[in-house]
Amino acid sequence: MNLDQLEGKFKEVKGKFKQKYAEHVSEDDLQYSEGKFEEMLGKLQEKTGKTKEQLKEEINNM
């Protein structure tokens, strides 16, 4: 799945992702601007302790 597809998928599963990581991730952490998806993944990486690849795979599998 390329980055654009992953970004689209994230828009669909954002609520599930927020529920799963409610203790670590705020609504602000899940906000991103067009073209800033990788930057948001970096924030999530810091908050969850997972690698970007792990987060991408998790988003893809939701």
N, C-alpha and C positions, 0 to 999 in steps of 0.2 A: 504494500500500500504506500503510495507516495505521500508527501507531506500535505498536499492540498486535500487529498482524500481523507487523511487522518484528521486534519483540521475540521473537515465537514462532519466526520464521525463524532469528534469531540463535542461539537455543538449539539448533537443528538443525545449524548450520554452524560453531559455535564452535570445534571442533577444527580445521577447515580454516583458519579465520581465524587461529588461534594458530600453525599451521604456516607460513602465509604471512608473518606478521609476527613470527616467533620472535626475531629480533634486536632488535626494538623493544618488544615487548609481553610482559608476564609474566602468569602465571595470575591474579595479584591484579588486574591491570588489566581482566581479562575478567569479574570477579565483579561482580554488581550485585544490589541488592534490588528487590523489587517496586516499581514506580513510579520507579525510579532509572535507567532505560535511557538517558535523555538525558544524565545525569551521566556514565555510563560512556562514552558516545560522546564526551563532552568530553575525557575522559582519553585515549581512543584517538586523538582528533584531535591532541592535544599530542604523543603518542608517535610517530605515523606521519606527521604533517605534512599530512594530508589534511583536507578540510573535512568537516563532518558530513554534508552532502549526498552527497559522494563515498563516504563510508563506508556510508551508508544504501543507496546504489545498489549498491555492491559486495556488501553482505550480501544484498540482494534478488536479485542475479544469481548467487549461489553455488549 
